[in-house]
Amino acid sequence: MNDLFQRRLTVIFGLLFIVGGVVTCNVLRSSREHPDRLDVITAARAVRTLTAENGPVRLSIPFTGRLHAVDRMLITAEVGGTVQRTGKTFREGVTFRRGEVLLQIDNGEVRAQVNAQQSSFLRTLVQLVPDLRIDMPDAAPKWEAYLKSVPVEGQLPELPKLANEQERNYMAGRGLLDQYYGIRALYERLGKYDITAPFDGVVVSAAVEPGTIVTAGTRLGEFIAPGTLELETAIGAGELSLVHVGDTLRLTSTEGPGMWQGRIIRAGENIDASTQTVKLFVQVEGKDLRDGQYLTGSIEAGALSDAVSVPRSALLEDGSLYTVKDSALVKKPVEILHEGVEQAVVRGLANGQVVVTDRLSGAYEGLRVAPVKQ
């Protein structure tokens, strides 16, 4: 009886403990305070800007280029042999007058061949003249005189003029013409062993020294006339209509003081696909200029009225600009008057209007921004 009572009492206390726990949890849960939800504040993006001021905008096209000598000769060996020592050593910075020997390659072997063939040619003439007295007596005196003028060593004189077809066939049949033109070909080859200056100039590159053995095709050096220089540069394809052949401009050096005058002498015909630029060539005159020197300058191409100059990168694909109003982006359509490599000239902005000069990724109208004056 007592055991049954104790079990019932235990069950009752257990139920009361469970019910009390549930009530306590509900009370605690209801007593918690829910914090207010914080509004998400979007931070403004900093952007570089400029303030539009309409007025005349001068179209100045900046450029940089390198000077090149117009008269330039890359010296390459056409024959093989050993480079000989001459009166002037072929060295960088050494000047030569027109016609002076720049380089001389040993020609002893070819000269010996010339002498051998010329001796054989002389023997043929000696055998030919007696036959001519019988076969062609009218032509014999002319060939006798030519025989006396042919040296064993030295320049071979030109053949006498062939009077008719019979005389031509007679000489060809005896092999005289073959021998003559074979010797002339050797003389042409012999002339390639002496390399002479085609104009007054200076050596800017020397790749060989006396005693160097060269083969046909070996590059020997470079020779230029330093007095005539031209500058090669490039401008945007859209700017080509603003420049003309004959326009003059001023140039300065990136390495020091000095100012020179240039004149546009020609422009390229094709547009570079990767840069969308066109080559421009400027003839430059003046002292203290050297081949390979970099010069900078600008081409003044007039002015556009009631316009604003903005970075070209600020233009959107549809030709409009982003402006700032009440710290938010607003798209503004404009009229593009000119597009250069770096700058564009537009019309349609109001004075004082704040224009975004950065190219923004993911930008849209209404985006909050914080303008920073450029």
Buried (B, 14 or more C-beta within 10 A) or exposed (E): EEEEEEEEEEEEEEEEEEEEEEEEEEEEEEEEEEEEEEEEEEEEBEBBBBBBEBEEBEBBBBBEBEBBBBBBBEBEBEBBBEBBEBEBEBEEEEEBEEEEBBBBBBBEEBBEBBBEBBEEBBEBBEEBBEEBEEEBEEBBEBBBEBEEEBEEEEEBEEBBEBEEEEBEEBBEEBBBBEBBEBBBEBEEBBBBBBBBBBBBBBBBEBBBEEEBEBEEEBEBBBBBBBBBBBBEBBBBBBBBEBBEEEBEBEBBBEEEEBEBBBBBBEBBEEBEEEEEBBBBBBBBEEEEBEBEBEBBBBBBBEEBEEBBBBBBEBBBEEEBBBBBEEEBBBBBEBEBBBBBBEBBBBBBBEEEBBBBBBEBEEBEEEBEBEBEEE
